[in-house]
């Protein structure tokens, strides 16, 4: 956000109480000297001998007051005030008239009509002049302070306006991003879907010579990796929105979900045995797609990072269904365990991927009101345990009508 | 486009503008005793159904969400009010992985083939 530079004038005044000027307009040099002697402890003095000199000086100075001798030779003091008042900076500068004789009723009225504060008769009483000037200088400082605050408020308003505009811009960018991701996801997934389904159908038909079967397996496995990456990216983007990942829970059976995921994975990893153990009531209400995603992510991890057989235990308790996925092999380094479920953490294996898989597992469990834990050691192997409340919370937003 | 297999008594209607997807489902199901009818849009599916009021109803409908002419959402809305369609199980298949607002069985693309098969077997 760009900050608005303050007007120079306001900056000047922002310094601690700078001495303002008092303009003395008097043709008589002795008179000016006397007045200056009275004023200098309170303010800087600018002296002018004529109306033109006064106008020139007045514009260039920060004036707390103007003292004008009404008997300026060849000049109407009232006309000078009128000319001064035309200048925007001088419209409100207090004016005091000086005169040798007390002004008559008419003259006094003319002066007040022009906004003059009053008349001082010469010789000027020092105390009376200083008392008036002190008040005028205090008012001048307060005026400056007010202008400074007004400028600050104006600047803050401008900042608020800019912040609001930036927010709106960000919201629009976010909508555009969602649309982009949606279209991207859709347009990448459709062709990928055709590739994967065709590969799977060939594998399921089981009539391929071994060499061809290996090629098709490679196509399918790598297609699955691409599909998982696209899904992780889209889910990561969606999960960043307020409210996290949306879920649509409905009746499902955890054993069915695990069986169909094992069928999918086993087809591509025929050399690895996946054992399924179930016990208890395994029915509940979950977002089936999301549960499948969790099982798929954890199974794929177990296949890539572990060795030997994989065991899946599905256990129903009173109000939860637990799914744990166990594999042997090299354990996860202990220092990685605390941050394992954070986004963009790639395991020690440095394999391909964005490091989003476990983060999304965590987010899906969170959306279901459940949790995921991991234990890993040389002796016991690695076990990811997911705990699903039997009835996932349905949020009022994003719920089916 | 119905499979010329007279022994099939179970018909699955597949509605998707992606011809490759339709072909894959046909290949998946035709070897397993199903007849498969495919349509490129919800409108052509409704026309197909209208043209054979006497024929047995499909035992399941697989429908995509984003299609030209008449999309999956409109088809789902029609199913709710159309007596002939109301009782047919619908399986929604979409590359937009967001089932928000959809009551029917939802499978995202790329499709888990065994899951799709199980859903169809459960319906028919």
Interface residues (C-beta under 8 A of the other chain):
Chain A: X182 X185 X186 X187 X189 X190 X191 X192 X193 X194 X196 X197 X198 X200 X201 X204 X205 X223 X224 X227 X231 X234 X235 X238 X246 X248 X256 X260 X261 X263 X264 X287 X288 X289 X292 X398 X400 X401
Chain B: X18 X20 X21 X24 X25 X27 X28 X31 X66 X95 X96 X97 X98 X99 X100 X101 X102 X103 X106 X107 X108 X109 X110 X111 X112 X113 X114 X115 X118
